[in-house]
Amino acid sequence: MSIIEKGQVMTANRLRDGDAVFLTRSGEWSEKVDDAVLALEPLAVTALEARAAKDVEATLVTGQYLIKAERLDGKIRAIEMRERMRTTGPTVRLDLGKQADGTAGAFAAVEA
Amino acid sequence: MYRYDEFDHKFVAERTAQFRDQAARRLSGEITEDEFRPLRLMNGLYLQLHAYMLRVAIPYGTLSGKQMRQLAYIADKYDRGYGHFTTRQNIQYNWIKLEDTADILQALADVEMHAIQTSGNCIRNVTTDHWAGAAADELADPRPIAELIRQWSSLHPEFSFLPRKFKVAITGAPHDRAAVKVHDIGLRMHKNDAGAIGWEVMVGGGQGRTPMIAVTVRDFLPEKEVIPYLEAIMRVYNLFGRRDNKYKARIKILVHELGAEKFKSEVEAEYARHPAQSTEVDERELARISAYFKAPAYEKLSRFAPHFEEAKRANPEFARWAKNNLAAHLVDGYTIVNISLKPEGGIPGDATGEQMRVMSTLAELYSFDELRVSHAQNIVLAHVKLEDAFAVWEALVASDMAAANYGLIGDIIACPGLDYCALATARSIPVAQAISRKFANVATQEHYGAVKLNISGCINACGHHHVGHIGILGLDKKGEEFYQITLGGSSSENASIGTILGPGFAAHEVPDAIETILNTYVKLRTSGEEFLHTYRRLGPAPFKEALYAAA
């Protein structure tokens, strides 16, 4: 049986267009939350913070912060509804945002 | 019609060039976000959940066909084909890119528009009655004074760094459609026995987490004193307003903490300090501005419009729309057309680029090239011949803008809520949609009569829930959305703040709760009594009982 892992994901908005992005294992910023690193222990969190601060400096992203998230079968789900919204798009316009662009988190949908 | 003068041209052109440079420096890393944020906010650019959001100013909600067409162009080219008309008579775009923003501001400047005064701790874009200059009950058009205040307050150096944002609303009619009593300053026009115009000055109203009704500090301020008197209020606020806590920084808190009498005496003392002020309203200047708002060249028409009457007889759908969405115009043979942006199950205030173009064309053809945005998130064609109303309606039907629910339960005010907004604690739009669907039948809506239902997705109250006859506030309780219902609010001349009825509801329970409230009202109302009056007569008890006793 799969187990749910709980941890934190680093997120920010991409500076040039404001899109919600998530920090990946290779240190890139992905539009898709499922690509994100889920930091499970303090050392990993610190590494994410350092990387994000560097990319803020490099003007790639802005407004970085950590969000609570959980992983099941390789898919990541933000715990807070506000953050789930950022990983999918507006629930009232399913034709817009990540859910329409194919970059929504697979296990992220907010109940309508 | 409001138009730029040479000052506006110059400063908007300068501002656009300045922003282009600021955005480029931000993108290249020359300036930090902390340095850039106040600059972008001064140009209406926010960062929201999915993208940047640009809020465009529509001074007192008035715009031309050409301007609306440009808003459509921006929606299609730079956004996702739509825009959201707001409770501040503005428009917001939800999917803006920083790298496009300077071009958008240029596109706005091309049609004499901008995004100045839509954010920041300055005197914000002035709002007014969306029927200004057209309403049958109006004493005089309030927009010349609104424009004067706009010119005075735009980039005013002394008032650009206030303790908090500052909103002014103005009405020239006894029936207040501009919600002046829930603004930082509300101005209401009166005429004295000699026929002279004066302004009632109200201060310290507001919504947000501490809703308050404004207090009157002057009953009848002579028109020429409006600007110097407003200056005195602003100075008292600038000096005494709290800057230590942003939740206590609005002028309403100052008025409340000092007490209305003490506040008033401070203002009067400040005002007396500057006799014969240079900012006294110059009659020639006011006449020049008033010419911008000259009444259109109305035709002399009969009050009776035979084709209009015939169309109503022949087409019950049109008759229903005409009954609900048209309002009395001050000139015989003309009417005010209220275009409801609240289709069944729709998103309140949203319009597509195509719909904006249709409205532009209708304004150009039938309403002296003039449109209004109302704070209830609808669009108004202010001066339409009754004989043209059917043609307007047919065009609206073809574009899904003919909802016949103006002023009824389906005409819901709702903020963007958690679907878009970074501040929201719960979603507003899905709740509005569910209520809209529940009461889709216009005959049912008519049965309930005039009811204002307003929804906010957080305590900041952009959806005006405090002053809805029925107000809904979306909150977060341990990760779940829940909704508090208030009753008895009003933003009219008899303004009041709604009372919380009891424990909140889950989203899916809200439409039934609203139905219970409305049915309770129907059961208890006297003949012809509107919802708000029944509530005021009986208080919350019967509604509470109906809502909670069964549970």
Contacts between the chains, C-beta under 8 A, distances in Angstrom:
chain1	res1	chain2	res2	distance
A	13	B	47	5.8
A	15	B	26	7.4
A	15	B	27	6.8
A	15	B	98	6.5
A	16	B	27	6.3
A	16	B	97	6.3
A	16	B	98	5.5
A	16	B	99	4.8
A	17	B	51	6.3
A	17	B	52	7.5
A	17	B	97	4.0
A	17	B	98	6.6
A	17	B	99	6.8
A	18	B	47	5.7
A	18	B	48	7.4
A	18	B	50	7.3
A	18	B	51	4.0
A	18	B	52	4.1
A	18	B	96	7.3
A	18	B	97	6.7
A	18	B	98	6.5
A	19	B	50	7.0
A	19	B	51	6.2
A	20	B	49	6.9
A	20	B	50	6.3
A	56	B	33	7.4
A	57	B	29	7.7
A	58	B	29	7.0
A	59	B	26	7.3
A	59	B	27	6.6
A	59	B	28	7.1
A	59	B	29	4.0
A	62	B	33	4.7
A	62	B	47	7.3
A	63	B	33	7.0
A	63	B	47	6.5
A	79	B	479	7.3
A	80	B	479	6.6
A	81	B	418	6.8
A	81	B	476	7.4
A	81	B	479	6.5
A	81	B	481	7.2
A	82	B	49	7.2
A	82	B	418	6.2
A	82	B	422	8.0
A	82	B	424	7.6
A	85	B	49	5.7
A	85	B	418	6.0
A	85	B	419	6.7
A	86	B	49	5.2
A	86	B	50	6.8
A	89	B	50	6.3
A	90	B	50	7.2
A	90	B	419	3.9
A	90	B	420	6.0
A	90	B	429	7.9
A	91	B	419	5.8
A	91	B	427	6.7
A	91	B	430	6.4
A	92	B	347	6.0
A	92	B	419	5.1
A	92	B	427	7.7
A	92	B	429	4.6
A	92	B	430	5.9
A	92	B	433	6.9
A	93	B	347	7.8
A	93	B	419	7.6
A	96	B	80	5.5
A	96	B	95	7.3
A	97	B	50	5.5
A	98	B	50	8.0
A	112	B	430	6.8
